[in-house]
Amino acid sequence: MLKFYSALKALLWLFVAGCGVTAITFAGLYLYLDPKLPDVQTLREVKLQTPLRIYSSDQKLIGEFGEQRRSPISYNQIPPLYTKALLSAEDAQFYDHNGVSIKGLLRAASQLLQTGQIQSGGSTITMQVARNFFLTFKQTFARKFNEILLALQIEKELSKAEILELYNNKIYFGNRAYGIQAAAHVYYGKDIGDLSLAQWAMIAGLPKAPSAYNPLANPERALIRRNWILSRMLELGHIDEATWRHASNEPISASYHGLTPELYAPYVAEMARQEAIDRFGTAAYTDGYNIYTTVNAELQETAQAEVRNGILTYDQRHGFRGPESRLNTDAREQWPELLQDIPTYGELVPAVVGALDEQSIEIMLADGSTQTLGWEQGLGDARPYLNENYRGKKPTSAADLVAEGDVIRIKRGPEGQWELSQLPEAEASLISLNPQNGAIISMVGGFDFNQSHFNRVLQAARQPGSSFKPFIYTTALENGYTPATIINDAPIVIEDASLEGTWRPENDGGTFLGPMRMRTALYRSRNLVSIRILRSLGMDTAHQSLARFGFNAAELPRDLSLALGSYEVTPLRLAEAYATFANGGFKVNAYLIDRIETVDGEISFQANPATACTGSCPEQSASQKKEAATLEELLADDTQDTTKDAPEAINRAERILDADTAYIADSMLRDVIARGTGRRARVLERDDIAGKTGTTNGPRDAWFAGYNPDVVTVTWLGFDKNTPLGNNEYGGSAALPIWINYMRAALADKPEQPSKRPDGIVTVRIDPETGKRAGPNDPDAIFEIFRQSEIPPLEEGSQSGEGKSGQMLPEELF
């Protein structure tokens, strides 16, 4: 017995000594680690990594950029039953402990003693917050002790609600989803508040092992985990048996909901993303900025569709180039998988030819399904492409076009049926602005962004051809010319070393029409007239004038080819220049971003564009009014500094054309549509539209730049490699149809706006052959507009009824 008591006494002393050593060890660790711990107060100001989001002007999501999908929500937005599901799974005693679960720690310590490694952490929700915000995920004793100390501090500084809010916005739920709101959207495509109990339990089961319990990758294990959580909720009294039974029987409904923009506008999204990076650096991807662009969602969709239609229409005119590749006919079982590796571009779906009849083909799609294309579904019209000017004969059988195993492209026809198509080689672009302030209404940089990120609106500087002529004519109007000035449309030979010696410019078709009024020359796009005008103006005068429109004077050619549009310009720059004609003479600059808001909804940036103001400027935007209201509040409080937060005053655009010149130029450009090369646009049945076609040598580029007072739009079509479009392709046939179809939608709800005539403009009857003022009895007289100071003299002999004497014209115009 004595030996027993001695042994017991020894064990007791050993236990006491062990406890003492443990206490000393933990005290030492505390004294060593505590000064190095981060300040948990920073959790109140923590910035969660939230992606950059880009929206249209009507708040439709265009794009999201950032590695982590996250949509932070407040504690009040977290469904209470979801919180109970989470605590049932992760920390049932959350509201009872002070940040540390002794039971959990004892379990973890037991595992450590048995294996020498930390197995389950015994972590509470608070400890997980400490680890996710301050520590690494490496399983070490020191990290675990830090985690405990931080959890105790967090519980002292923050409320339980604050801890839960941090946890639910930070934790990873798999598939790039951080936070419960992002998880709800990734797995169910809904807000967290719109899910069912079973779905909440499924999400609550993910933090423990986002891969192992993922309902997409491991649905069986995810179901077991979900139902265990529901059982725990029943056990803890959070739900009744009927609710438990109903939720447990609910099938798995999770499916991947990747980022699906509400508005497809990738070229817009990329331009806005780049501006965000320029402004904020890489923090743009993580600090939760929301960018609101000036883009109109409905018109952006129209622009995208019409650019694609315009390209495909041009492509179809030039013939079928044959299959784009071929698959092994001995490995048909692999065809669906191989087709899945071929991307769809511009809604042109890849398919493989399976079998041929005389005038139909059977095709297989990437999902393994088969379809039949009949002769009327594009096969009968697929004349083979020979070159840009010629097509071959119409096919007589399907075998003339394709063979078994050929990969082709198909698209949906107007009635929803599949039709034969092909990937186009040509490209096109469209840019549409508000001419009053330069706001970008819509922008399409090419056929498909995924096929080519090259934005032809911003990056493709090409010769604009005749669409550049209005700027030469406007310069002439400022230097003594009138719409009635007579210029000779006749051959000219120019000796110029910069033009490779002798240059003999021609009009389209090689014809010359003789003396004509300047108005007629513009709407008929006569090259020789434009050259004579530029030669009479002189290069210095022309360059100074053109620089006002935003063209780089240092890059402008110093030869007469400038009159024909040899200066390379982007569609965006051309649209900015045409905006001056649309707004009555003011210089505006294109801009895309209306405002940028922080993750908290504060305005970080507000655009204040130069705005054309002929009288009073337009009303402030809603965000500007919000800033103004804030300023009024600040002014009411004389203790506040009102200088730094004051909204900018309306930024008035610079007038670069006087009202008279702008009005006359606009009148001449309206005639381009009324009776000239843009007359196809008369289908819009509006008198307030104006513009100019453009076609370059080859022809290689087709343009149309046009506008009304509400919208200015430029369209371009051509090849990236600058190869010819074909002899019968012009701005009026290739680019103008895109413009027409887009502007039909852009102007649908806008009333016509007749031009407001300036006080200095008068209407005079003139002789159309001489440009002089006609007498009262001249039956051929027409009306023309002039500055009051430039009314032409009366035709000689008109008072007495004598014949016309003609007009002596300046020598350089002949």
Stockholm file with secondary structure:
# STOCKHOLM 1.0

chainA/1-814         MLKFYSALKALLWLFVAGCGVTAITFAGLYLYLDPKLPDVQTLREVKLQTPLRIYSSDQKLIGEFGEQRRSPISYNQIPPLYTKALLSAEDAQFYDHNGVSIKGLLRAASQLLQTGQIQSGGSTITMQVARNFFLTFKQTFARKFNEILLALQIEKELSKAEILELYNNKIYFGNRAYGIQAAAHVYYGKDIGDLSLAQWAMIAGLPKAPSAYNPLANPERALIRRNWILSRMLELGHIDEATWRHASNEPISASYHGLTPELYAPYVAEMARQEAIDRFGTAAYTDGYNIYTTVNAELQETAQAEVRNGILTYDQRHGFRGPESRLNTDAREQWPELLQDIPTYGELVPAVVGALDEQSIEIMLADGSTQTLGWEQGLGDARPYLNENYRGKKPTSAADLVAEGDVIRIKRGPEGQWELSQLPEAEASLISLNPQNGAIISMVGGFDFNQSHFNRVLQAARQPGSSFKPFIYTTALENGYTPATIINDAPIVIEDASLEGTWRPENDGGTFLGPMRMRTALYRSRNLVSIRILRSLGMDTAHQSLARFGFNAAELPRDLSLALGSYEVTPLRLAEAYATFANGGFKVNAYLIDRIETVDGEISFQANPATACTGSCPEQSASQKKEAATLEELLADDTQDTTKDAPEAINRAERILDADTAYIADSMLRDVIARGTGRRARVLERDDIAGKTGTTNGPRDAWFAGYNPDVVTVTWLGFDKNTPLGNNEYGGSAALPIWINYMRAALADKPEQPSKRPDGIVTVRIDPETGKRAGPNDPDAIFEIFRQSEIPPLEEGSQSGEGKSGQMLPEELF
#=GR chainA/1-814 SS CHHHHHHHHHHHHHHHHHHHHHHHHHHHHHHHHGGGSCCGGGGGGCCCCBCEEEECTTCCEEEEESSSBCCCCCGGGSCHHHHHHHHHHHCTTTTTSSSCCHHHHHHHHHHHHHHSSCCSCCCCHHHHHHHHHHSCCCCCHHHHHHHHHHHHHHHHHSCHHHHHHHHHHHSBCSTTBBSHHHHHHHHHSSCGGGSCHHHHHHHHTSTTCTTTTCTTTCHHHHHHHHHHHHHHHHHTTSSCHHHHHHHHTSCCCCCCCCCCCSSCCHHHHHHHHHHHHHHHGGGGGTBCCEEEESCCHHHHHHHHHHHHHHHHHHHHHTCBCCCSEECCTTCGGGHHHHHHTSCCBTTBEEEEEEEECSSEEEEECTTSCEEEEEIIIIITTCCBEEETTEECCCCSSGGGTCCTTEEEEEEECTTSCEEEECCCSCEEEEEEECTTTCBEEEEECSSCTTTCCCCTTTSCCBCCGGGGHHHHHHHHHTTTCCTTCEEEECCCCEEEGGGTEEECCCCGGGCCCEEEEHHHHHHTTCHHHHHHHHHHHCHHHHHHHHHHTTCCTTTSCSSGGGGGTCSCBCHHHHHHHHHHHHTTSEECCCBCEEEEECTTSCEEEECCCCBCCSSSCCCCCHHHHHHHHHHHHHHHCTTSCCSSSCCCCCCBCEECSCHHHHHHHHHHHHHHHHHSTTGGGGGGCCSSCEEEEEECSSSCEEEEEEECSSCEEEEEEECTTCCCCCTTCCIIIIIHHHHHHHHHHHTTTCCCCCCCCCTTEEEEEECTTTCSBCCTTCTTCEEEEEEGGGCCCBCTTTTTTCCCCCCCCCGGGC
#=GC SS_cons         CHHHHHHHHHHHHHHHHHHHHHHHHHHHHHHHHGGGSCCGGGGGGCCCCBCEEEECTTCCEEEEESSSBCCCCCGGGSCHHHHHHHHHHHCTTTTTSSSCCHHHHHHHHHHHHHHSSCCSCCCCHHHHHHHHHHSCCCCCHHHHHHHHHHHHHHHHHSCHHHHHHHHHHHSBCSTTBBSHHHHHHHHHSSCGGGSCHHHHHHHHTSTTCTTTTCTTTCHHHHHHHHHHHHHHHHHTTSSCHHHHHHHHTSCCCCCCCCCCCSSCCHHHHHHHHHHHHHHHGGGGGTBCCEEEESCCHHHHHHHHHHHHHHHHHHHHHTCBCCCSEECCTTCGGGHHHHHHTSCCBTTBEEEEEEEECSSEEEEECTTSCEEEEEIIIIITTCCBEEETTEECCCCSSGGGTCCTTEEEEEEECTTSCEEEECCCSCEEEEEEECTTTCBEEEEECSSCTTTCCCCTTTSCCBCCGGGGHHHHHHHHHTTTCCTTCEEEECCCCEEEGGGTEEECCCCGGGCCCEEEEHHHHHHTTCHHHHHHHHHHHCHHHHHHHHHHTTCCTTTSCSSGGGGGTCSCBCHHHHHHHHHHHHTTSEECCCBCEEEEECTTSCEEEECCCCBCCSSSCCCCCHHHHHHHHHHHHHHHCTTSCCSSSCCCCCCBCEECSCHHHHHHHHHHHHHHHHHSTTGGGGGGCCSSCEEEEEECSSSCEEEEEEECSSCEEEEEEECTTCCCCCTTCCIIIIIHHHHHHHHHHHTTTCCCCCCCCCTTEEEEEECTTTCSBCCTTCTTCEEEEEEGGGCCCBCTTTTTTCCCCCCCCCGGGC
//
